Amino acid sequence: MKYFIGEYSNGYCGCDEIVLMIADTEEQAEAYMEEGLADYGYEYVDGTDFEDDETGDLYWENVTFSVREATPEEIEREDADAWVDVRN
């Protein structure tokens, strides 16, 4: 069991989302983030103004995520209920 911090981003200021996860491996945490990527992207797409298909394509190219292992300080700082258990 390890603790991971995931972050969704779409390139727009103020739209990043942090996900606190408990997983067995980094790959497991990445799979969880991958599953939620489209939902995250659609959550913020209404706040954008696409002038054409090319602009829309650029938005979706910038909808990304990253995952890293949490430090002991980060684990201790967060409320235990904030961590999502993504182990299967």
Secondary structure, DSSP 8 states (H G I E B T S, - for coil): -EEEEEEEE-SSTT--EEEEEEESSHHHHHHHHHHHHHHHHHHHHTT---SSHHHHHHHHHT-EEEEEE--HHHHHHS-GGG-EE---
